[in-house]
Amino acid sequence: MRPRDLRAILFCAATTLVLLVASYVLLHSILVSLALAGAYDAWLLTRPRMVRVFRRLRGEPDWSGYFKND
């Protein structure tokens, strides 16, 4: 795993946790907080960068050559 991929995954996890805690503090509803975090993750994980990260983790080749490991 490349450091860049690890940072992307850590960013996803950290921002989801921050959103979950902040929305719970503001709204006092765990259900609404979970729904917001789920919607945020659905949006974030479908971004092209995260799709490429998880594709690389599954071992699928990146035929574009854009992210070469040189």
C-alpha angles and dihedrals in degrees: 000000000000120000088240091058092047091052091050092052092045090049090053093049095043097047091046090053092047091049092048094051095041094049091047091051092049100039103027091217122112092194094055090044091052091047092051092047091048092050091047092050092047089054096043097045092053093056111114093244094055091044089055092047094054092041089057091047090055089052099247112149121247101227094184093075089218095122103041120170100228 
